[in-house]
């Protein structure tokens, strides 16, 4: 049985959701995170990573916190909450001092001149393994009113093409900003752009047929597959030796 149900998916929420409905899904965000974590066949630390991501650091992260270790955690969160991609090795290959330098410079561009475009580019143009989506994850916890995280679910909910380039990010940002203005227009709501991303992600996630995974069975199956693959590899090596 489903652990929860949903009245709207992400696209429906973005198109027709009222402030109360966005607030409902924002309040269900943690429920969606827990559901996604329980549905994974391998145990993850998504819940802990997510709590770390959104801990209070808006406009006030200490300079010492914006370092390579923090970037690795951001990437871990991004790949665990979203679609896995082989990016972690590239991220870890960065020089720690340069990561800190570019991240601090990106924050300064926002704080001193509100230059969000240059700030995002400062990250994805200078840090290996970081594109516009990861750059948005680096900035969203610090400036949630300016940078929504570029999740697949939120991008698709806004009707943008699922492309991971700067042009798409800023179109997505523009649509999210317009929606925030619409929802906050009467003064009864104060949604940040990241609040909207969380609500859209929660609506999309809760509308999926996710169920708690049987990790014991999954681990057994994985072990059997590795054994079979290993046997095949040994046979191939033996054939290669005979040919040699």
C-alpha positions in Angstrom: 0.0 0.0 0.0 1.0 3.6 -0.6 2.3 5.5 2.4 0.8 8.7 1.2 -1.3 10.1 -1.5 -1.3 13.2 -3.6 -3.9 15.4 -5.1 -1.6 17.1 -7.6 1.6 16.4 -9.3 4.3 19.0 -9.9 3.0 20.3 -13.2 -0.5 20.6 -11.9 0.6 22.4 -8.8 2.7 24.9 -10.8 -0.1 25.5 -13.3 -3.0 25.9 -11.0 -1.9 25.7 -7.4 -3.1 28.3 -4.9 -1.0 29.6 -2.0 -2.6 27.1 0.4 -1.8 24.2 -1.9 1.8 25.3 -2.3 2.0 25.6 1.5 0.5 22.1 1.8 3.2 20.5 -0.4 5.9 22.6 1.2 4.8 21.2 4.6 4.9 17.7 3.1 8.4 18.1 1.8 10.0 16.1 4.6 7.5 13.3 4.1 8.5 13.1 0.5 12.2 13.0 1.4 11.6 10.1 3.8 9.5 8.3 1.3 12.1 8.6 -1.4 14.8 7.4 1.0 12.8 4.4 2.1 12.1 3.5 -1.6 15.8 3.2 -2.5 17.2 -0.4 -2.6 20.5 0.7 -1.0 20.5 2.5 2.3 21.4 6.2 2.0 21.9 9.2 4.2 19.5 11.4 2.3 17.5 12.5 5.3 20.7 13.7 7.1 22.0 15.3 4.0 18.8 17.1 3.3 18.6 18.5 6.9 22.2 19.7 6.5 21.4 21.4 3.2 18.6 23.5 4.5 20.0 24.2 8.0 19.8 27.9 8.7 22.7 29.5 6.8 20.8 32.1 4.6 23.1 35.0 3.9 25.2 34.0 6.8 27.3 31.0 6.0 30.8 31.4 7.5 33.4 31.7 4.9 35.1 28.6 6.3 32.0 26.5 5.6 32.1 27.2 1.8 34.8 24.7 1.0 35.5 21.5 -0.9 34.0 19.3 1.9 30.8 21.2 1.7 30.7 21.0 -2.1 31.1 17.2 -1.8 28.1 17.1 0.6 26.1 19.2 -1.8 26.9 16.9 -4.7 26.1 13.9 -2.5 22.7 15.4 -1.7 22.0 16.3 -5.3 22.8 12.8 -6.6 20.9 11.1 -3.9 17.7 13.2 -4.0 17.8 13.2 -7.8 19.3 11.1 -10.7 22.7 9.6 -10.1 25.4 10.8 -12.5 29.1 10.1 -12.4 30.2 13.5 -11.2 31.6 13.0 -7.7 35.1 12.0 -8.9 35.3 15.3 -10.9 34.1 17.3 -7.9 36.6 15.7 -5.5 39.5 16.5 -8.0 39.1 20.2 -7.4 41.7 22.2 -5.5 40.2 23.0 -2.1 41.5 26.5 -2.0 40.1 27.4 -5.4 36.7 26.0 -4.5 36.6 28.2 -1.4 37.8 31.2 -3.4 35.2 30.9 -6.2 32.3 30.1 -3.8 33.1 33.2 -1.7 33.5 35.3 -4.8 30.1 34.1 -6.0 28.5 35.1 -2.7 30.2 38.5 -2.8 28.8 39.1 -6.3 25.3 38.7 -4.9 25.8 40.5 -1.6 27.5 43.5 -3.1 25.8 43.9 -6.4 23.0 41.4 -6.6 24.7 40.1 -9.8 23.1 36.6 -9.8 24.1 35.8 -13.3 27.8 36.4 -12.7 27.6 34.6 -9.4 26.3 31.4 -10.8 28.8 31.6 -13.7 31.6 32.1 -11.2 30.9 28.6 -9.9 30.1 26.5 -13.0 32.8 28.2 -15.2 35.6 27.6 -12.6 34.9 24.5 -10.6 35.3 21.1 -12.2 32.2 18.9 -12.2 29.9 21.8 -11.4 27.3 22.9 -14.0 24.4 25.3 -13.6 22.3 22.7 -11.7 25.0 22.0 -9.1 25.8 25.7 -8.9 22.2 26.4 -8.1 22.4 23.8 -5.3 25.4 25.6 -3.9 23.7 29.0 -3.8 20.1 28.1 -3.0 20.6 27.5 0.7 22.4 30.8 1.0 20.1 32.9 -1.1 16.7 31.0 -1.3 14.8 34.1 -2.6 17.1 34.3 -5.6 18.3 30.8 -6.6 15.8 27.9 -6.8 17.6 24.5 -7.0 17.4 23.2 -10.6 15.8 19.8 -9.9 14.5 17.8 -12.8 11.0 17.7 -11.1 10.8 21.5 -10.7 12.2 22.3 -14.2 9.6 20.0 -15.8 6.8 21.4 -13.6 7.5 24.9 -15.0 7.3 23.6 -18.6 11.0 24.2 -19.3 13.0 21.8 -21.4 15.1 19.5 -19.4 18.5 20.9 -20.4 21.3 21.5 -18.0 22.6 24.8 -19.4 22.7 28.3 -18.1 20.0 29.5 -20.6 17.6 26.9 -19.3 18.4 27.7 -15.7 17.6 31.4 -16.1 14.4 30.7 -17.9 13.4 28.3 -15.1 14.4 31.0 -12.6 12.3 33.6 -14.4 9.2 31.3 -14.3 9.7 30.5 -10.7 10.1 34.2 -9.9 6.9 35.0 -11.7 5.1 32.3 -9.8 6.4 33.6 -6.5 5.2 37.1 -7.3 1.8 35.7 -8.2 1.5 33.6 -5.0 2.9 36.4 -2.7 0.9 39.2 -4.4 -1.8 39.6 -1.8 0.6 39.8 1.1 -0.7 36.7 2.8 2.3 34.5 1.6 6.0 34.9 1.5 7.3 32.0 -0.6 11.0 32.0 -1.6 12.0 30.5 -4.9 13.5 27.6 -3.0 10.2 27.1 -1.1 8.5 26.7 -4.5 11.1 24.1 -5.6 10.6 22.1 -2.5 6.8 22.2 -3.0 7.0 21.2 -6.6 9.5 18.4 -5.9 7.3 17.1 -3.0 4.2 17.1 -5.3 6.1 15.2 -8.0 7.6 12.7 -5.6 4.5 12.0 -3.7 2.6 11.4 -6.9 4.9 8.6 -7.9 4.1 5.0 -7.0 7.0 4.7 -4.5 7.0 2.0 -1.9 9.5 1.0 0.8 12.2 -1.1 -0.8 13.0 -4.7 0.3 16.7 -4.0 0.8 17.5 -7.5 2.0 16.1 -9.0 -1.2 17.8 -6.4 -3.3 21.1 -7.0 -1.6 20.8 -10.8 -2.2 20.0 -10.2 -5.9 22.9 -7.8 -6.3 25.3 -10.3 -4.7 24.1 -13.0 -7.1 24.5 -10.7 -10.1 28.0 -9.8 -9.0 28.9 -13.4 -8.7 27.5 -14.2 -12.1 29.3 -11.2 -13.6 32.5 -12.3 -11.9 32.3 -15.8 -13.3 31.8 -14.4 -16.8 34.8 -12.1 -16.4 36.9 -15.0 -15.3 35.9 -17.0 -18.4 36.7 -14.1 -20.6 40.1 -13.8 -19.1 40.8 -17.5 -19.6 39.8 -17.2 -23.2 42.1 -14.2 -23.6 45.0 -16.2 -22.1 44.4 -19.1 -24.4 44.3 -16.8 -27.5 47.5 -15.1 -26.3 
